[in-house]
Amino acid sequence: MIDRRFFLAASTAALVGACAPRTGIGPRTTAAPATDLLSDIQERAFRFFWDTADPDTGLAMDRWPTPSFASIAACGFALTAYAVGEKHGWITREQHATRTLALLEFFAKAPQGDGETGFSGYKGFFYHFLGVTKGQRFARCELSTIDTALLLGGVLFAQSWFDRADPVEARIRDLAEQLYRAVEWDWIVPRPPFVSMGWHPESGFISSDWNIYNEGMILYVLALASPTHPLPPATWTALTQKFEASWGNRWGEPHLQFAPMFGHQYSHVWIDFRGIRDPYIASKGIDYFENSRRATYAQRAYANENPGGKLGYGNDCWGLTACDGPGDFAVTIDGRQREFFSYSARGPGERDDGTLAPTAALGSIAFAPEIVEPMIGKMHARYGAGIYDKYGFFDSFNPTLTRTDRPLQHGKIVPGVGWVDGDYLGIDQGPIVLMIENQRSGMIWEVMRRNPHIRRGLTRAGFTGGWLA
């Protein structure tokens, strides 16, 4: 995971106002009906994307209301979230198609090259963050392989969603195919067989690869399926051989361990892993969906154990993932020195400073609704006045940090709650919208099962059974 703190610091006054809500459907600002909290959460999270994305380019912002750059991963979530809005009648199909076409046209025309400035991507990949005026590389961020993959998740979803014999929808399908075919997966493998996490024009390939169990499964499915620059099928076997080092049973049933919850969520937003198995996960007697279910339960078990003595943890309040935090400092609370972090990947036993992110649970609702939904209701009832607003739950909050004399990087201390972030993040809002929909209707999974590239990538990786049969 790439550290956002440098790029947040690099934001300038020129960005002010870039994330102001755009014209369009009006925001929901009333309290959530107690009888259908999930519907309210989902609609508010959808409106984050619809309101804050640039209507001309379609670029989705990394965060709001802090002035922000665009995030290509957030663009992938946005492209998918718009279909949820159409399904529920929050926008029309015409509005959906217009916004989608604008974004795909932008990426298709965005300059590609190996220079340090003036480009949006290279070799079909795109930079992690893009400036909001020209849509070109922001600061010195990396050409990101995983964020390109998450963008393509939304691109291919749009390709399968817009299936009518209409010139605009045909154009969307063609642009999606063009963008997918342009990615040169076989170029960014400096240490075969694994894909590098990224590339900088100043220094070349990043020294780390996607070679453990995490959110990178969707990246390899897309790379294996490429009609133009595919990786060999044996790549998946090599990857899953590395998975074994992550297998364990800490805090519950045995499963592939990855501490921050997003690693168990992102690939599952678009790919329906229920009932399909590769040889590795079949050898464990489960599928990857069940693995994520067990990881969700492990988060709750860790909160109940609460080895660090954090406030609020338990059955009714849990969820650790990558999210904003109050800042990088240590303070003494009730006679005990505690360390806190700014934006960081948090998980059971890893950088747990008491900062909870509602997306950690809500993005897992499709895996374990029986524990997520009641917990979210109780979290909202207990803290909602301080942590729930225009676009739903703020990104994160920390009940342990109730006062400090140190400057806070984000958010503020809210009486009766603790530290509360003041921002919403696109990559955390996305799983909320989409996994609520997958839990309720399976819509995103159903659409993606029709996409020939997804099916081909899974088949090349050795998946069999279930809907693939």
BELJOBEL-V958560 format. One line per field, one symbol per residue. ss: DSSP state (H for helix, E for strand, - for the rest). phi: phi as a letter, one per 30 degrees, with the letter a starting at -180 (. if undefined). burial: + if it has 16 or more other C-alpha atoms within 10 Angstrom, else -. A space follows every 10 residues. Layout:
ss = ???
phi = ???
burial = ???
This chain:
ss = ----HHHHH- --HHH----- ---------- ---HHHHHHH HHHHHHHHHH HH-------- E-EE-----E EHHHHHHHHH HHHHHHH--- --HHHHHHHH HHHHHHHHH- -E-------- EE--EEE-EE ------E--- --EEHHHHHH HHHHHHHHHH H-----HHHH HHHHHHHHHH H---HHH--- E--E-E-EEE ---EE---E- ------HHHH HHHHH----- ---HHHHHHH HHHHHHEE-- ----EE---- HHHH-HHHHH ------E-HH HHH----HHH HHHHHHHHHH HHHHH----- ---E--E--- -EE-----EE EEE--EEEEE ---EE-E--E -----E-HHH HH------HH HHHHHHHHHH HHHHHHHEE- -EE---EE-- ---------- -EEE---EEE ---EEHHHHH HHHHHHHHHH --HHHHHHH- -HHHHHHHHH ---E-HHH-
phi = .ddddddddd dcdddeidcd eddkddddbd dddddbeddd eddddededd dcddddcidc ddaaceebdd cddddddded ddddddecid bddddedddd dedddeddcd dcacddbibc aahidbdebb ddccicechc dddcdddddd ededdddded ddccdbeddd dedddedddd dddceddcbd beccdddlac ddbidddccd bbdaddeded dddddedcbd ddededdddd dddedcdabd ikdeaddadd dddcceddec cdddicbced dddcibcddd eddddddddd dddddhdcid djdlecaakb adadbdkcab bcbhibdbcb bdeadcaeib hdcjdcbedd dddcdddbdd cddddddddd ddcedcbbbe cjdeeaabdd ccaaccdcdb iadceibjdb dccccedcde ededdddddd bidddddddd dddddddddd djdbihddd
burial = ---+------ +------++- +--------- -+-----+-+ ++++++++++ +++++-++++ ++++++++++ ++++++++++ ++++++---+ +-+--+++++ ++++++++-+ -+-----+++ ++-+++++++ ++--++++++ ++++++++++ ++++++++++ ++-----++- +++-+++-++ ++++++-++- --++++++++ +---++--++ ++++++++++ ++++++--++ +-+-+++-++ --++------ ++--++++++ ++++++++++ ++++++++-+ +----+++++ ++++++++++ ++++-+---+ ++++++++++ +++++++--- +------+-+ ++++++++-- ++++++++++ +++++++++- +++-+++-++ --++-+++++ ++++++++++ ++-----+++ ++++--++++ ++++++++++ +++++++++- --+++++++- +-++++++++ ++++-----
